């Protein structure tokens, strides 16, 4: 059985991480699809933990 969970690649560049975090926060504020929100929330948590 395949794992359909998206993989989050955390960039080493802090500026790039900040840009992605900004984009994910925007998406969370505007997404209406709960599945998309879950994916973006999980990615955001992983990126913030890498700081």
C-alpha positions as CSV (number, residue, x, y, z in Angstrom):
1,X,0.0,0.0,0.0
2,X,1.4,3.4,-0.9
3,X,1.7,6.3,1.5
4,X,-0.3,9.2,0.0
5,X,0.9,11.6,2.6
6,X,2.8,14.6,1.1
7,X,6.4,15.0,2.0
8,X,7.7,18.3,3.3
9,X,11.2,19.2,2.3
10,X,12.6,21.9,4.6
11,X,14.9,24.3,2.8
12,X,18.2,25.0,4.6
13,X,18.0,28.7,3.6
14,X,16.2,30.6,6.3
15,X,14.9,33.2,3.8
16,X,13.3,30.5,1.7
17,X,11.8,28.9,4.8
18,X,10.3,32.3,5.7
19,X,8.8,32.7,2.3
20,X,7.2,29.3,2.3
21,X,5.8,29.9,5.9
22,X,4.3,33.2,4.7
23,X,2.7,31.4,1.7
24,X,1.3,28.6,3.9
25,X,-0.1,31.0,6.4
26,X,-1.9,32.9,3.6
27,X,-3.2,29.6,2.2
28,X,-4.5,28.6,5.6
29,X,-6.4,31.9,5.9
30,X,-8.0,31.4,2.5
31,X,-8.5,27.6,2.0
32,X,-12.0,26.3,2.2
33,X,-11.1,22.6,1.6
34,X,-10.4,21.0,4.9
35,X,-8.1,18.4,3.4
36,X,-5.9,21.1,1.9
37,X,-6.0,23.0,5.3
38,X,-4.7,19.8,7.0
39,X,-1.9,19.4,4.5
40,X,-0.9,23.1,4.8
41,X,-1.1,23.0,8.6
42,X,1.2,20.0,8.8
43,X,3.7,21.5,6.4
44,X,3.6,24.8,8.4
45,X,4.3,23.0,11.7
46,X,7.2,21.2,10.2
47,X,8.8,24.3,8.8
48,X,8.3,26.3,12.0
49,X,9.9,23.5,14.0
50,X,13.0,23.6,11.8
51,X,13.8,27.2,12.7
